[in-house]
Amino acid sequence: MNEAKRTVAVLGGGAAGFFGAIACAEANPSLRVVLIEKTSKLLSKVRISGGGRCNVTHAADTAAQLVQHYPRGAKQLKEAFKQFGALDTVRWFEQRGVRLKTEPDGRMFPTTDSSETIAQCLLTAARVAGVEILLQTTAEHIALLPAGGFELTLTGAHAQKLAVARLLVATGGAPKTEQYEWLRQLGHTVQEPVPSLFTFNVPNSPLRELPGVSVPRARVRVSGEKLEYEGPVLVTHWGLSGPAVLKLSAWGARRLHELQYQSTTLINWIPEYTEDTLRQYLVEFRELHGKKVVASNPLCGLPQRLWRTLTEQAGVGPETRWNELPAKLQNRLIESLLRTALPVRGKTTYKDEFVTCGGITLSEINMQTMESRRVPGLHFAGEVLDIDGITGGFNFQAAWTTGYLAGRALAAA
């Protein structure tokens, strides 16, 4: 039989590429499956994610639960998650000897707390399934063959012409639109890439002396926009981070890009209170604890360092007692508690976990097989698609799902 008809190729040695290659090779052992990676490293993002622990997925029993966490791609992923969801991911790794554990916030990690466990599992599964891996090799040109399939012109360590029946593109997200030009040339539309999952730079932050201070529940809002998120907030030496900020950056990725990352962010440190209920609480508190020094006695469980800074911003003296606090200063303190204004002037990538909003337009993809509606035999998986999730294991789950579905479809070559 023609060798090209028995060969499929996967571009990209990340989570989606590996999962696709393994799914294909396991489903059809007679195929030659070639995984092509342009660098010398495999599974780079897997190894660094979750602080080196690898946040594999998120505890979710249903597709409906999962899709709530995707700013882009939620609607289209629903049917895909019904075919391969979080429970399937857990089962897949357990069948290969890797057990996962669930943390209180729903994130799932290997019980070893080591991302290397996940990387080695994928490498072993690929080797056992017979996947060929070509490192330091680039698909310089992709040509459509008249009878179907593709001819790849490979350069680098394994330079050659490689004819394949089907092709899976799992090259990840890219920060610059020109990096998608080769996919446009194949006939696809690309949603402009912009960063997602980033922290806020606040160079003139009134909180700059508080790096490391965290609040388990605060509300972060962008002034003048319908963008807000509630959750843990971390003060850093460059500005603001923590899950609430990262998730807000994901939901607001395009709008924040339009604003050139210049905005005023408002922090409500005690979102369980409205202004009215807070005022009532303070009336009762002053009656009971009027002799307490304001700056020395944090309210609502706020960290001492943060509380002291907020009282200083409100103009409250270090020895002022509650029963001596003028109404004007109490109003300022209420404003600081409910609406600390921080001038955001830029962003910082969260650790090394670059995530892109943008990529191949999903209307051009059959989400059951991840095959292009424009080019038969061309499949996509992972962040090269216009899919991205918030922090918490959702981007990896999208990679496993789209990789698995694409790999099974490749196996029909």
ABEGO torsion letter per residue (X at the ends): XBAAAABBBBBEABAAAAAAAAAAAAABAABBBBBBBABABBGAAAAABGGGAGBABBBBABAAAAAAABABGAAAAAAAAAABBAAAAAAAAAAAGBBBBBBAAGBBBBAAGBAAAAAAAAAAAAAAAGBBBBBGBBBABBBBBAAEEBBBBBBEABBBBBBBABBBBBAEBBABAAAAAAAAAAGBBBBBBBBBGBBBBBAABAAAAABGBBBABBBBBBBGBBBBBBEBBBBBAAEBBEAAAAAAAAAAAAAAAAAGGBBBBBBBABAABBAAAAAAAAAAAAAAAAABBAAABBBGGBBAAAAAAAAAAAGBBAABBAAABBAAAAAAAAAAAABBBBBBBEBBBBEABBBBBEEBBAAABBAAAGBBAABBGBBBBEAABBBBBBBGGAAAAAAAAAAAAAAAAAAAX
